[in-house]
Amino acid sequence: MHRSAMASLLPTISDIKPGTAPSRLLCPQVGPTNVSDIHPPSPNPVGALSTTGSGTDDVKVQATSVKDVTGVFITWENLSVSAFESKRKVQILDRLSGYAQPGEVLAIMGPSGCGKSSLLDALAGRLASNLVQTGKILVNGRKQELAFGTSAYVTQDDVLMATLTVKEAIYYSAQLQLPNSLSQYEKRARAEETMRAMGLDGVKDMRIGSGSTKGISGGQRRRVSICLEILTHPQLLFIDEPTSGLDSAASYHVMSRISSLAREKGMTVVGAIHQPSSEVFELFPRLCLLAYGKTVYFGPSSETAMVIYCA
Ligand SMILES: Nc1ncnc2c1ncn2[C@@H]1O[C@H](COP(=O)(O)OP(=O)(O)OP(=O)(O)O)[C@@H](O)[C@H]1O
């Protein structure tokens, strides 16, 4: 179908209703980009993540805990991010709106440089200090800071100690990250459970290794990195390029583990994904496609979304 014909079928972003999958596409070029109709699923929402500010330093936050809320529903409305270079404003993200909900992986996709990592950073409240952010980011319907341990961020690079075995890396991290209220036995059990969930049982006694020393594979390293971040059972997980550098089989393995975890634990996952295979693409129930810092599609994963992505 020609894109202009397709555009006439598109609804506005205000058609997004949490909990009920939008049945049509969203495209800012053919409708308003506000998400005032997005309502949090919780009847008793709490707190704020960020408001207008300059980088992370000026972001105003309230220290409200989200501990008592089951799952984290995150929405963003008219979210813009810009940088100033030689006194010239460079727009990195331009009035983006959307949401991610518990139990699902929201895939942020688009060509290199379109703003995927910037969107992830803005949502996670970790934009570089030279960037200016405007618009709203709401957690369970309110502006609030995510309480410690509520969210985790897996960066693009695997920063792991090459000489440790997989089990050692995960056990040590469990000792450091998990609260003292948990016994040694409980911490080890959590480490074991997380290792199993990420399919690392078979390699737990292997050294991680690095480029120069033999160790586990790239996909397994990626899964160790994810494992270290989900030990604390975060309700919200941000992942930047979870499949970068992996072949299609390894990418599928990593993403299907993350999808299952999201479903089983009711975790909200937002991932920046670069060029997924069709098998990986099918794992995402919802997509946010960006181009030149704008949303070109937000909605359920479908053949049409794939057409737009490939166009
Ligand atoms: N701190 C910053 N200061 C100035 N410009 C920035 C900054 N961070 C990102 N940008 C610019 O914003 C644009 C989007 O970058 P971003 O890393 O978000 O894209 P991306 O879609 O994640 O790219 P890739 O897929 O290649 O990782 C790029 O042009 C980048 O140069």
The ligand as an ORCA input file, in Angstrom:
! r2SCAN-3c Opt
* xyz 0 1
  N      24.783     14.643     24.561
  C      24.572     14.947     23.282
  N      24.925     16.152     22.789
  C      24.693     16.494     21.494
  N      24.100     15.665     20.612
  C      23.730     14.444     21.046
  C      23.947     14.028     22.391
  N      23.461     12.751     22.533
  C      22.975     12.410     21.332
  N      23.132     13.410     20.436
  C      22.732     13.392     19.024
  O      21.370     13.002     18.971
  C      21.117     12.204     17.826
  C      20.454     10.910     18.253
  O      21.401     10.117     18.969
  P      21.012      8.729     19.626
  O      22.238      8.137     20.211
  O      19.852      8.925     20.518
  O      20.539      7.910     18.335
  P      20.286      6.344     18.167
  O      19.046      6.207     17.353
  O      20.322      5.671     19.485
  O      21.551      5.918     17.312
  P      22.298      4.482     17.201
  O      21.292      3.492     16.705
  O      23.369      4.733     16.202
  O      22.834      4.144     18.581
  C      22.467     11.993     17.156
  O      22.575     12.893     16.086
  C      23.473     12.320     18.229
  O      24.646     12.860     17.690
*
